[in-house]
Amino acid sequence: MLMWLVGAALYAGQYVTARISLPRAAGYERAWDWRLFFFALIRLPLLTLSLAVMLWPECRLLRG
């Protein structure tokens, strides 16, 4: 789980820096907090769902 958290944080950092450095980005599009909000709104739920999908079989195996 810690690896997922670190991976999600690195992905968020990469996502934000890639989006604010676009040549056509202007105004609010260059704000890191705005981009981080959109990451949390769109990408983070998908990452959380993928974590649940990966952990579900493991939990079933450990319960026996």
N, CA, C and O atoms as a MOPAC input file, in Angstrom:
PM7 MOZYME 1SCF
protein

 N      0.82300 1    -1.19100 1     0.00000 1
 C      0.00000 1     0.00000 1     0.00000 1
 C      0.86700 1     1.25500 1     0.00000 1
 O      0.54000 1     2.24900 1    -0.64900 1
 N      1.96600 1     1.19700 1     0.72900 1
 C      2.88200 1     2.33800 1     0.75700 1
 C      3.47400 1     2.58400 1    -0.62900 1
 O      3.65000 1     3.72900 1    -1.04500 1
 N      3.77800 1     1.50100 1    -1.33700 1
 C      4.30800 1     1.65300 1    -2.69500 1
 C      3.27700 1     2.31200 1    -3.60700 1
 O      3.62600 1     3.13400 1    -4.45500 1
 N      2.00400 1     1.94900 1    -3.43000 1
 C      0.95100 1     2.56400 1    -4.23400 1
 C      0.85600 1     4.05000 1    -3.92700 1
 O      0.70400 1     4.86700 1    -4.83600 1
 N      0.94500 1     4.40200 1    -2.65500 1
 C      0.85800 1     5.80600 1    -2.25200 1
 C      2.01200 1     6.62100 1    -2.82400 1
 O      1.80300 1     7.72400 1    -3.32900 1
 N      3.21000 1     6.09300 1    -2.75000 1
 C      4.37200 1     6.78100 1    -3.32100 1
 C      4.23400 1     6.87800 1    -4.83400 1
 O      4.53400 1     7.91800 1    -5.42100 1
 N      3.78300 1     5.80300 1    -5.46600 1
 C      3.57800 1     5.82000 1    -6.91100 1
 C      2.52100 1     6.83000 1    -7.33600 1
 O      2.69100 1     7.52900 1    -8.33500 1
 N      1.43700 1     6.90700 1    -6.58300 1
 C      0.38500 1     7.87800 1    -6.90000 1
 C      0.88700 1     9.30600 1    -6.71200 1
 O      0.54000 1    10.18800 1    -7.49700 1
 N      1.69000 1     9.54300 1    -5.69200 1
 C      2.24600 1    10.88100 1    -5.46400 1
 C      3.21600 1    11.26600 1    -6.58600 1
 O      3.20500 1    12.40500 1    -7.05500 1
 N      4.04100 1    10.32900 1    -7.00700 1
 C      4.96100 1    10.60600 1    -8.11800 1
 C      4.19600 1    10.84200 1    -9.41700 1
 O      4.55200 1    11.72100 1   -10.20200 1
 N      3.16000 1    10.06700 1    -9.63600 1
 C      2.32200 1    10.24100 1   -10.82200 1
 C      1.63200 1    11.60100 1   -10.79600 1
 O      1.53900 1    12.27100 1   -11.82500 1
 N      1.15100 1    12.00800 1    -9.63500 1
 C      0.51300 1    13.32500 1    -9.51100 1
 C      1.52300 1    14.43700 1    -9.80600 1
 O      1.20200 1    15.39700 1   -10.50600 1
 N      2.71400 1    14.31000 1    -9.28500 1
 C      3.74600 1    15.30800 1    -9.55500 1
 C      4.09200 1    15.39600 1   -11.02500 1
 O      4.24300 1    16.49000 1   -11.57100 1
 N      4.21600 1    14.24600 1   -11.66900 1
 C      4.51200 1    14.22200 1   -13.09800 1
 C      3.35700 1    14.79700 1   -13.90400 1
 O      3.57600 1    15.53500 1   -14.86400 1
 N      2.14000 1    14.46500 1   -13.52300 1
 C      0.94400 1    14.95400 1   -14.22100 1
 C      0.85800 1    16.47700 1   -14.13800 1
 O      0.60900 1    17.14800 1   -15.14000 1
 N      1.06200 1    17.00700 1   -12.95100 1
 C      0.94900 1    18.45000 1   -12.75000 1
 C      2.04400 1    19.18500 1   -13.50900 1
 O      1.75800 1    20.15800 1   -14.20500 1
 N      3.28800 1    18.74200 1   -13.39000 1
 C      4.37900 1    19.44700 1   -14.06600 1
 C      4.26500 1    19.34900 1   -15.57900 1
 O      4.60800 1    20.29500 1   -16.28800 1
 N      3.78900 1    18.22000 1   -16.07900 1
 C      3.61000 1    18.08400 1   -17.52700 1
 C      2.51500 1    19.00600 1   -18.04100 1
 O      2.64200 1    19.57200 1   -19.12600 1
 N      1.44200 1    19.16200 1   -17.27400 1
 C      0.32000 1    19.99200 1   -17.72600 1
 C      0.61800 1    21.49500 1   -17.60900 1
 O      0.19600 1    22.26700 1   -18.47000 1
 N      1.32000 1    21.91400 1   -16.58400 1
 C      1.57100 1    23.35700 1   -16.44400 1
 C      2.68900 1    23.82400 1   -17.36800 1
 O      2.85100 1    25.02600 1   -17.57700 1
 N      3.45700 1    22.90000 1   -17.92100 1
 C      4.53300 1    23.29800 1   -18.82500 1
 C      4.12700 1    23.24800 1   -20.29400 1
 O      4.96400 1    23.44400 1   -21.17600 1
 N      2.86100 1    22.98900 1   -20.55900 1
 C      2.40400 1    22.99500 1   -21.94400 1
 C      2.55100 1    24.39600 1   -22.53100 1
 O      2.29100 1    25.38000 1   -21.83900 1
 N      2.96300 1    24.50300 1   -23.78900 1
 C      3.19700 1    25.83400 1   -24.36500 1
 C      1.93800 1    26.69600 1   -24.49100 1
 O      2.02200 1    27.92300 1   -24.42700 1
 N      0.79000 1    26.07600 1   -24.66600 1
 C     -0.44300 1    26.86100 1   -24.82400 1
 C     -1.16700 1    27.11400 1   -23.50700 1
 O     -2.22400 1    27.74400 1   -23.50300 1
 N     -0.62300 1    26.63700 1   -22.39000 1
 C     -1.25900 1    26.85100 1   -21.08900 1
 C     -1.11100 1    28.30500 1   -20.66500 1
 O     -0.01800 1    28.86800 1   -20.71400 1
 N     -2.21800 1    28.90700 1   -20.24900 1
 C     -2.18900 1    30.30700 1   -19.83100 1
 C     -3.15600 1    30.48900 1   -18.66800 1
 O     -4.13400 1    29.75300 1   -18.53400 1
 N     -2.87100 1    31.47000 1   -17.84100 1
 C     -3.76800 1    31.80400 1   -16.73900 1
 C     -3.88400 1    30.68900 1   -15.72500 1
 O     -2.88200 1    30.18800 1   -15.21500 1
 N     -5.12100 1    30.30300 1   -15.43500 1
 C     -5.36900 1    29.27600 1   -14.42400 1
 C     -4.81700 1    27.91700 1   -14.83800 1
 O     -4.58700 1    27.06400 1   -13.98000 1
 N     -4.60200 1    27.69700 1   -16.12400 1
 C     -4.06200 1    26.42400 1   -16.58900 1
 C     -2.62200 1    26.20600 1   -16.13100 1
 O     -2.13700 1    25.07500 1   -16.12800 1
 N     -1.94400 1    27.27200 1   -15.74800 1
 C     -0.57400 1    27.16100 1   -15.25100 1
 C     -0.51200 1    27.02600 1   -13.73300 1
 O      0.57400 1    26.86500 1   -13.17800 1
 N     -1.64400 1    27.08700 1   -13.05900 1
 C     -1.67300 1    26.99200 1   -11.59800 1
 C     -1.57100 1    25.52800 1   -11.18500 1
 O     -2.36700 1    24.70000 1   -11.62900 1
 N     -0.59500 1    25.20500 1   -10.33800 1
 C     -0.38500 1    23.81200 1    -9.94400 1
 C     -1.53300 1    23.28100 1    -9.09700 1
 O     -1.87500 1    22.10200 1    -9.17800 1
 N     -2.13200 1    24.15800 1    -8.27700 1
 C     -3.22700 1    23.68400 1    -7.43100 1
 C     -4.46900 1    23.33500 1    -8.25800 1
 O     -5.21100 1    22.41600 1    -7.91000 1
 N     -4.68900 1    24.05900 1    -9.34000 1
 C     -5.80600 1    23.77000 1   -10.23900 1
 C     -5.60100 1    22.41300 1   -10.90300 1
 O     -6.53200 1    21.61100 1   -10.99100 1
 N     -4.39300 1    22.16200 1   -11.36500 1
 C     -4.07800 1    20.88200 1   -12.00500 1
 C     -4.12100 1    19.72700 1   -11.00300 1
 O     -4.56000 1    18.62700 1   -11.33900 1
 N     -3.67300 1    19.97300 1    -9.79100 1
 C     -3.72900 1    18.94100 1    -8.76200 1
 C     -5.17500 1    18.61500 1    -8.40100 1
 O     -5.49900 1    17.46000 1    -8.12200 1
 N     -6.04400 1    19.62500 1    -8.40500 1
 C     -7.47000 1    19.39900 1    -8.17100 1
 C     -8.05400 1    18.48000 1    -9.24600 1
 O     -8.80700 1    17.55700 1    -8.93600 1
 N     -7.70600 1    18.73400 1   -10.50600 1
 C     -8.22100 1    17.89200 1   -11.57800 1
 C     -7.64400 1    16.48800 1   -11.52500 1
 O     -8.32200 1    15.52600 1   -11.88600 1
 N     -6.39900 1    16.36000 1   -11.07900 1
 C     -5.83700 1    15.03200 1   -10.87700 1
 C     -6.64500 1    14.28200 1    -9.81900 1
 O     -6.99200 1    13.11600 1   -10.00800 1
 N     -6.94000 1    14.95100 1    -8.71500 1
 C     -7.69600 1    14.32200 1    -7.63300 1
 C     -9.12900 1    14.01800 1    -8.05600 1
 O     -9.73800 1    13.06900 1    -7.56100 1
 N     -9.65700 1    14.80500 1    -8.95100 1
 C    -11.03400 1    14.62900 1    -9.39700 1
 C    -11.17400 1    13.49500 1   -10.41200 1
 O    -12.16500 1    12.76400 1   -10.39100 1
 N    -10.19300 1    13.34600 1   -11.29700 1
 C    -10.32700 1    12.39600 1   -12.39700 1
 C     -9.42100 1    11.18300 1   -12.24100 1
 O     -9.89200 1    10.05000 1   -12.34100 1
 N     -8.15400 1    11.39000 1   -12.00200 1
 C     -7.19900 1    10.27800 1   -12.00000 1
 C     -7.16000 1     9.51200 1   -10.67700 1
 O     -7.03400 1     8.28700 1   -10.68000 1
 N     -7.26400 1    10.20400 1    -9.56300 1
 C     -7.13900 1     9.54900 1    -8.26400 1
 C     -8.23200 1     8.50100 1    -8.01000 1
 O     -7.91700 1     7.43900 1    -7.47300 1
 N     -9.49900 1     8.74700 1    -8.36900 1
 C    -10.49400 1     7.68100 1    -8.20200 1
 C    -10.17300 1     6.42900 1    -9.02400 1
 O    -10.42300 1     5.31000 1    -8.57600 1
 N     -9.62400 1     6.61700 1   -10.21400 1
 C     -9.24100 1     5.46400 1   -11.02800 1
 C     -8.07500 1     4.71800 1   -10.40400 1
 O     -8.03700 1     3.48800 1   -10.43800 1
 N     -7.12900 1     5.44300 1    -9.83800 1
 C     -6.00800 1     4.79600 1    -9.16100 1
 C     -6.48100 1     4.04400 1    -7.91500 1
 O     -5.99800 1     2.94900 1    -7.62700 1
 N     -7.41400 1     4.62700 1    -7.18700 1
 C     -7.95000 1     3.97400 1    -5.99700 1
 C     -8.71900 1     2.71000 1    -6.38200 1
 O     -8.61000 1     1.68600 1    -5.70800 1
 N     -9.47600 1     2.78100 1    -7.43800 1
 C    -10.18900 1     1.60800 1    -7.92800 1
 C     -9.22000 1     0.51100 1    -8.35500 1
 O     -9.45500 1    -0.66700 1    -8.08300 1
 N     -8.14300 1     0.89100 1    -9.01700 1
 C     -7.15100 1    -0.10800 1    -9.42400 1
 C     -6.48300 1    -0.74100 1    -8.20600 1
 O     -6.17400 1    -1.93200 1    -8.23200 1
 N     -6.25500 1     0.02500 1    -7.14500 1
 C     -5.70700 1    -0.54100 1    -5.91700 1
 C     -6.66400 1    -1.55900 1    -5.31800 1
 O     -6.24500 1    -2.63100 1    -4.88100 1
 N     -7.93300 1    -1.22900 1    -5.29700 1
 C     -8.93100 1    -2.15900 1    -4.75900 1
 C     -8.99100 1    -3.44000 1    -5.58600 1
 O     -9.10800 1    -4.53200 1    -5.03000 1
 N     -8.91300 1    -3.31400 1    -6.89100 1
 C     -8.95600 1    -4.48600 1    -7.77100 1
 C     -7.72400 1    -5.36100 1    -7.54600 1
 O     -7.81900 1    -6.58700 1    -7.60200 1
 N     -6.57900 1    -4.74800 1    -7.29200 1
 C     -5.36500 1    -5.52700 1    -7.05300 1
 C     -5.36300 1    -6.18000 1    -5.67400 1
 O     -4.83200 1    -7.27900 1    -5.51700 1
 N     -5.94400 1    -5.52600 1    -4.67700 1
 C     -5.92800 1    -6.07400 1    -3.32600 1
 C     -7.02900 1    -7.09700 1    -3.07400 1
 O     -6.89000 1    -7.94500 1    -2.19200 1
 N     -8.10900 1    -7.03300 1    -3.82500 1
 C     -9.23200 1    -7.93400 1    -3.60400 1
 C     -8.83800 1    -9.41200 1    -3.71500 1
 O     -9.16000 1   -10.18300 1    -2.81000 1
 N     -8.15200 1    -9.84200 1    -4.79100 1
 C     -7.76700 1   -11.26600 1    -4.84800 1
 C     -6.79000 1   -11.65000 1    -3.73500 1
 O     -6.84800 1   -12.76300 1    -3.21300 1
 N     -5.91600 1   -10.75300 1    -3.38000 1
 C     -4.96900 1   -11.05200 1    -2.31300 1
 C     -5.68900 1   -11.26400 1    -0.97800 1
 O     -5.35200 1   -12.18300 1    -0.23100 1
 N     -6.66000 1   -10.43400 1    -0.68300 1
 C     -7.43700 1   -10.60000 1     0.55600 1
 C     -8.20500 1   -11.91500 1     0.55100 1
 O     -8.30200 1   -12.57600 1     1.58400 1
 N     -8.74300 1   -12.29700 1    -0.58300 1
 C     -9.46700 1   -13.56600 1    -0.67500 1
 C     -8.54300 1   -14.75000 1    -0.46300 1
 O     -8.92500 1   -15.73400 1     0.17000 1
 N     -7.32400 1   -14.66200 1    -0.99100 1
 C     -6.36700 1   -15.75300 1    -0.81500 1
 C     -5.90000 1   -15.87000 1     0.63900 1
 O     -5.71100 1   -16.97500 1     1.14800 1
 N     -5.71800 1   -14.73800 1     1.29500 1
 C     -5.22100 1   -14.77100 1     2.65800 1
 C     -6.28000 1   -15.25200 1     3.65400 1
 O     -5.95000 1   -15.83200 1     4.68800 1
 N     -7.53400 1   -15.01100 1     3.34000 1
 C     -8.61300 1   -15.47600 1     4.22200 1
 C     -8.82600 1   -16.97800 1     4.11000 1
 O     -9.36500 1   -17.61400 1     5.01600 1
 N     -8.39900 1   -17.52200 1     3.00200 1
 C     -8.37800 1   -18.95100 1     2.87700 1
 C     -9.51800 1   -19.64500 1     2.32400 1
 O     -9.50200 1   -20.87100 1     2.21600 1

